[in-house]
Amino acid sequence: MDIVLFGASGMVGSRVLRELVARGHKVTAVVRDPSRVATGPGVTAVQGDLTVASRVPSYLEGADAVVSAYSPAHGAERELLQATEAVLTGAKQAGVARVLIVGGAASLFIAPEVTLLDSGHLPEEWKAIARAHSDLLALIRKSDVAAELDWTYFSPAAFIQPGERTGKFRLGKDELVTDAQGQSRISAEDYAIALVNELEKPQHVRQRFTIGY
């Protein structure tokens, strides 16, 4: 498939890029600084900025799907909503139905009607991006534009960081996935496996799903 990937130079996006290329997909990586993208066979790096919404459809022409791993700068967390709206609108205008969003864990439930964001367990420095992602999922679910697309919002475990590519993990829907010790974690490498699995064989169209060990 021809995939457009936003945020390909980030911690998650770079692993998604690697996984896509390893499986033989052709990737156009749209980033603010193309020099930060590991280019090679199957990868084209393009300079672009999701906050300039009018340009987004041009990035998506001819694509089979779009993946947004966009991550706003610290202090500009609300740009996440604007950028993702630009992706959704751009996808609709470009005729690209399949959209996968790298999401957040804060809106996952840890108890009936209690989300991770509501729990009070999040460190203060994480709360701004957590609220932005929680609001983003609500926006997507209510969006008339998203309703015309085959979107998927993929929440990671509570802790995601670089690690081992094991291929062994569990998936869920709207509840935080935890292990026997009550920990919720996933490597960025295994998250990328599950994301590309979903891209290749959709199981969660117009849904959120999540992952953990």
Buried (B, 14 or more C-beta within 10 A) or exposed (E): BEBBBBBBBBBBBBBBBBBBBEBEBBBBBBBEEBEEBEBEEBBEBBEBBBBEBEBBBEBBEEBBBBBBBBBBEEEBBBBBBEBBBBBBBBBBBBEBBBBBBBBBBBBBBBEEEEBBBBEEEBEEEBEBBBBBBBBBBEBBBEBEBBEEBBBBBBBBBBEBBEBEBEEEBBBBEBBBBBEEEEEBBBBBBBBBBBBBBBBEEBEBEBBBBBBBB
